[in-house]
Amino acid sequence: MRSKKDLVDATYKRYKCSKTKVIKMVGIVQSSYYRKASDGKKGKKPSICTLHTRKGLVSQDTVVASVKEILKHEFIDCGYRLMASYLKREGYVINHKKLYRIMKEEGLLKLDNRIDRSGSGRKFVKYRKVITTRPMECLEMDIKMVWIPSVGKNAYLLSVIDVHTRRILKDYFSFNIKQDQVIALLSALFEQYNYLNNIVIRSDNGSQFIARKVREYLALIGVQQEFTHVATPEENAHIEAYHGILKKEVFKRFDYQYFGEIEQILKRYVKFYNNRRLHGLLGRITPMEKWNVDKHLILMKKSTA
C-alpha cells in the first residue's frame, strides 16, 4: 500500500497539476510532505569535544583519560553521576548524561553492587529519620566485624559518625571492644570538643553500648543516649551506610591477610572518606567541606547554652 506522500508524487507526475492542491486533496499537511527523514538516531549528534575551563575544548580521549586517572585512586569506585562531580572539580564542563554515554562506550560503567540510597532503663529512638541543624547535634556509633584471614577470626571496628556532616569523628579497631574501650573513645571525642551540651548519640543494642558503665558515663557528661529498636537498622542508618560503603570499597576490593595490613588501609580510607569522597546527599561535597561550612554553629550553640 502506497503512502500518502507517494500518492502525491504519482498524481503530480501524471497530471502536472498544482502540488499544493494535490497535497490538500490527499489529506496531509505540507510540512509532513516536505519533511526529509533523517539518518540514524533522532536528535543532535553527540558532541565529540568537551569544554574545560583552563584547557578549552578537549577531546573525548582526554575526558576518558581523566576518568581513568580518578578511578586509579585506591578507594574511588563511583558511578557516572558522582564521576561527573569529580570531573567538574577538575575544570570540566560536563553533565552526567554525556558522561554516561562516554563511560558506557569505554566500558567504564560500574552498575553492580551499588549501595541503595533509597538493658532496662534504655531510651529508644523516637524518630527514625534524624533531622539536624548543626554538627555535633546527633552522632551514631556502631561496631562492624572484620575478618582477619591470617588468624582465622574477626576483629572489630567501632566508628562514630556526625549525622549532619557525615564526618567520621573517631574510630577504634581491635580484636576486642568492651565497654571500657567505648568509654575511652567517647571521652577522647567529647574532650576534643569541650564537652558540648545537647548532644544525642544513637546506637543499636550491642552489649558494649547498653552496658551500665557506658550509660552512666554519658549521663554524667550530659550526653543523651538513644537505642534503636530491635531489627531496625534504618534507625541508625548513617553509620550503617558508612559500614556498608566500607564493605564495598575496602573489604571487597583489597586482598589483605593481616590485622596490621587492613588497619593501615582503614586509616587511609577514613582520611579519604572525610576529605575527598563526594557525598550525594550533601550536595556532591565532602564531609569535611560540609563540616567547615557549618562548624561555626557548634560554637554558637555552646555560647548560648
N, C-alpha and C positions, 0 to 999 in steps of 0.2 A: 504494500500500500504506500502510495507516494505521500510525502509530507506536503503541507500547505505551501511551503517555500518552493518545492519542486513544481507544484501546480502553477504557481505564479510565473515561474521561469518558462514553463512549457506554453502557457497561454500567451505570454508576451512575445515569445519567439514565433509563434504561429500566426497571431493576428496583428502584431505590431501596433497594438493599442497602448494607451497610457498605462504605464506600470503602476502608477499611484491608484488608478481606478481598479486595476486587477487586484491589487493588494486589498483594497476595501471590499471588493466582491468576494474574495476568498475568505475574508474574516480575520485577518491578522493585522497587527499594528506595524507601521513602517520600521520602528526601531527593532522589532523582532526579526523582520525580514533582512535588514541590512547588518545586523549584528554578526560578526565573524567569530566563529568558535576558536577559542584559544587552545594552544597545545599544552599538554601536561596538566599540572595541578592548578586549581583556582588560586587567585590572589597573586601578590607580588612574589618575585623570585627571592629566595633568601639572600641576604647581603653576604658578600664574601669577606668584607672588611669590618673591623670593629674600632670604634674611637677610643683612644687612650689620651687622658688629659695632658700627659707630658710628651708622648711619642707621636701623637696624631693618629692617623689611620694605620692600623696594623692588620696583618693577615690572620686568617683562621689558624694557621700553623703556630703563630705567636701566642694566640689565646690558648691553644691546646698545650703548648709548652708550659705556659703559666699554670694551667690546671694541674698538669703532671708534677710540676715543681711543688705546688701546695700539697698534693697528695703524697709527696715523699715524706712529709712530716710523720713521725712515728705514731702519732695519735690521731691524725685527721682522717676521718672516714665518713664523709658527708655526702649528701645528695646535691642535686643541681641548684636548688634554691639557696641553700647555705653557701655553696660554692660561689654563686653569683655575688653574695655579700663579701666574701673574701676577695674576689676579683675587683669589686668596686673600691675596696680599701687600697688596692694596688694601683688604682687610677683608671681602670676600665669603665667605660660607659656601656653597660650591657644588661639586658633584662633576663629573667630566668627562663623565658620561653626560647630565646635564641640560644642560650647556653644549654638548655635541654637538647635541642637539635644537634648542637656541636658535640656534646658528650655522648649522645646516642650514636652518632656517626663514627665516633672514635672508640666506641666500646668502653666508655669510662663511667657509665651509669652504674650506680650501686643501689639496687632496689630491694635486695633481700635483707632480712634481719633488721628492718627499720624498727626503732622503738616507737610505739604508738603514743601519739600525743593526744588525739582524743586522750595484887595483895589487898587486903582490906584497907579502907580509907582512901583508895585511889580516886582521883578525879578524872573522869573520862572526857574526851573532847566533846564539845557542844556543837561545833560546826565542822563539817567535813572539809569545806573549802575555806582556806585561810585567806583573808584579805588584810594586807599590811599597808602601812603608810610610811615606814621608815626602816632602815637597817636595825638589827638588834632588837626587833619587836617580837618576832616569833622565830624560834630555832627548832630544828628537828634533828634527832640523832637516831642512829641505827647501827647494828653490828652485822657485817657480812662475813660469811665463811669463805676462806680462800684455800684451795687445795695446794699442798706443797708436795710434789712428787718424790723428792729425794728422801723424805722421812715417812711418806705414806700417811699423812694426817693433815687436818685442817689447821690453819692459822686463822686469826680473827682480826677484822678491820673495823674499828669504831670511828664513825665520821659524824661531824656536826656541821649542818648547813644553815646559812641565814636565808630564810624563805624570801625575803624582799629582794635580795640581790642574787640569790643562788650561789653565793660565795661559800666555798668550803673554809670554815673558820679554823677547825682543828681536826686532826685525826690521830689515831693510835693503832699501831699494827703489832700484834704479838700472838704467841701461841696460847696465851691465857689472858682473858679480860674479866676481872672480877669487879666488885663494887668499888674497891679502893682505887683501881685504875680509872674508873668512870669519874669518881670524885676528883682525882688528881687532874685529869684532863679539863673538867669543867672549872675547877679552881683556877688553873692557869689561864683559861679563856676569859673568865669574868674579871680576874685581876687585871688582865690586859686592858679592859675597858672600864676600870674603876668601879666595878660592881653597879652597873646601871640598874635603875628601877624599872618596873613594869615590863619585865621580860617573861615571855611564855616559852617553855621548852616542851616539845612533844616527843613521845617515843612509843614503841609498842610495849608489850607486857613481858619483855625479857627479864629474866631473874636479876640481871645486873641493874636494871632500871627501877624495878619495883622494890628493891632492897631498902630496908628501913633507913640505913645509914645515908643512902643517896637522897631519899625523900627528906630526911631531917636536915641534911646539908643545904639542899635547895630552899627549904622553908626558912632556914636560918639567914640566908643571904637575900631573901625576898624574891626569889625566882619562882614563878607559878609553874608547876609541873602538871602536864596533861598526858593521859594514856589513851591510845587508840582502842576501839572496841575489838573484840576477838575477830580474826579473819577479815579485817577491813584495812588492807594496806593503803587504800586510797586516802585514808585519814592522815597518813604520813607520806604523802605522795611525792614530795620534793626530794627527800633523801632516798626513797625507794627508787625514784627515777635516776638519781645520780649513781646508785649502785648498779642499776640496770645498764647505764652507759658504761660503767667500768667493766662490766661483764663483756659487753660487745667490743669496746675499743681497746681493752687491755688484756683481759684474761683469755679471750678467744683468739687474739692476734699474736700474742707473744708465747714462744716456746721456752718457758723457763723451767728450772728444776729445783732451785734452792731458795730458801727463805730470803736471804740477803739480796739475791738477784731480783726477785719481784718487789722487795722492799724499795730498792733504788728506782725501779720502774714506776712504782706508785708515787714516790716523791716527785719525780719528773712530771708525772701526769697531773697531779694536783696543781703544780705551778702552771702547766699548760692550760688546764681547765679554767682556772681563775683568771688568767691573764691573756689568753689567746683564743680560746674556744668561743665562737659566737653562739649566743643563745637566742633561739627564735622567739620565745615568749618574753624576752627582754627587749625586743625590737632589733635583733641582729647586732647586739653589742655583747661585750664580755661581762662576767660577774664583777670584775674589778672596776670596769668603766661605770657600771650601774652604782657600785659602792661609792666611787669618788663623786658622782653626781649628787647622791643623797646623804652622804655621811654627815653633812652639817646638821641634818635633822636629829642625829643622835645627841649632839651637844645641846641643841635647842631643848630636847626633851629632858636632858639632865638638868639644865639650868632652871626649868620651870617646874621640876618635880618637887 
